[in-house]
Amino acid sequence: MPIEPERLKKLIDDELKNVGDARVVDHVRNFLVEPKTSLRDWDYGTPDEKYLCWIVLVGGSDTAIAYCEDGFGPRCPWGLVSASGGNRRNSMGMDSGWFPTFMDAYFESGVAVDLPIWRVFSLDDSWEIAQPLTEELPWAEAWDRCYNARQSDPNSRFTVHHSIGLSSSAS
């Protein structure tokens, strides 16, 4: 049975209840839209194959978050897609733009870069985030510091990520 708009809203609300930062929750809520359907091209199947997606968040720079039970779903039903959906932007895109949770998609979207929640982290030998090296910064400043750290210490690894607490019960 296909998902209904009210169920989608509940899935998002359940995830937002597990976000440990009111700034992020408020920011997400500012960009949520009433779920609306969008028929999207599935580039991995037969020619002209399409799947029904639900657009649930629309941000700047033609960014949207969609939910789709087909294609990359059900394992990764939350995806970053073009908000306008015109031309080839009507595609569901690549697997790297689809995530298991709504919040994963949000933090990978261009919408989240508006918040000053980004830190420079060192990476351990397994490329896992180890420890924060900065306080929270705006996106561009965090990346500037990351690039400086990489130049200063080329034998170490650094990245930019958020340190927003998400409860393990987020779905």
N, C-alpha and C positions, 0 to 999 in steps of 0.2 A: 504494500500500500504506500503510495507516495506521501511524502511529508507535507504537512500543512503549515501555513504561516504561523499559527499560534505555537506549534511545537518548535519551530525554528527560534522564535522569540524566547521560549523557555530554555532551549539549549544555550543560547547566548547569555541569558540572565543567570543560569546556573554557573556558567564559567565566570561571569563577572563577580559573583558572590565570593569566589575564591581568589580574587586579585587583592593583594595586600597593599594597594596604593590608590587612594581616592582620586589623585590626579589622573591616573590612567583610566579608571572607571568613568569619570566625568568626560574625559576626552573621547573615549569610545562612544559613549551615549550621544555625544554631539554629532557623530557621523552616522549613526544607525538610521536606516530608512525602513519604511514599511516593506516587508519582503515582497519582491515582485519577480515574476518569472522572466527568464531570458534563455532563448534557445541558442546554444553554443555549439560551434563546430568541434568535433572530436577528430583530431588530426592523426590518430593512431589506428583508425579502423578503416572501413570501406569509404570510398569517396562519398561526400555529402552526408556522412553520418553525423548526427547531432544529438545532444543531450540537453534535457531541461535542467537549468540551474536556477537558483534563487539568489538574487542580489539582496544583500542584507546591510551593507555598509558602503557608502560612497564618500570618497575623500577628494582632495585636490589632485592635480596632474593626471586625471583620467583613471584614478585608482578605485577599484571596487573589491569587496570581498563577497564571494559567492559560495553557496552550498550546493553540492550535487551528489546524489547517491550513486550515480553511474560514473563511468570513466575512472578517475582516480579514487572515487569513493567505492565502498564504504570505509576503506582503511584511511584515506586522506580526503574527507569530503569538503574541506574548507580551502578555497582557492583564491589567488590573486588574479583578477581579470580586468580587462578594460571596462570602464564605466560606460563609455559611449557605445561599445559593441559594433562600431562601423568597420567596413572593409575586413582585413585579416585580423583586426582587433576583436572580431567576434569569436575567435578561437578560445578554447578552454586553456590553451597554453601548454607549457611543459610540466612534467611531474615535479620539478623543483619549485614550482609555484603553488603546490597543493600540500596541505598540512592536516594532521590528525585533529587539531583543535582550532577553534575560532581565535583564541589568543595567540597561538603560534602564527597564524596568518596575519593578525594585527601587527605583531612585533616585527614581522618581515615586510610589512607594507610601507609605502611612503608616508602614510598617515602618521605613524608612530614617531617619525623623526622630528615632528613639531615639538615634542616634549623634551625638556632637558633632563633625561633619565639615563643618559649613556655614560659609560665608564670605559676606560682602557683596562684591559685584563691581560695578564700573562697567561700563556698556555703551557701546560705541562708536556711531558714527553709523548703522551698519547693524544695530544692536540685538544685535550679537554681544558675548559676554562678553569684556571687555578685560583688566582687572587686578583682583586681589584687594585689598580695602581693609582687611580684618581678618584676624586669625588664625582658626583653626578655633573654632567656637562651637556651643553647643546650638542647635537649630532656632529656638525662640522668641526667644532672645537675638539671633540673627542677623537675624531679621525685625524686631525692635525697632530694631536699629541701622540696618537698611535704611530703615525708615520715617523715622527721624530724619535720615538722609542726604538722603532725598527732600524733607523739609521744609526742611532747611538749604540745599539747592541744587536748587530746583525746575526749573532749566534743564538739569540733568543727569539721567541715567537710572541706576538702581541695581536690582540683583536679588540674590537669595540662591541660591547653587548650591554644589555640592561641588567640591573640586579633587582628587578621588581619581584617580590615574593608571590608565587602562585602556589596555592594549596595543591597537594598531591591528589586531591579528590576532584580536581578540575576535569571536566569531561569534554 
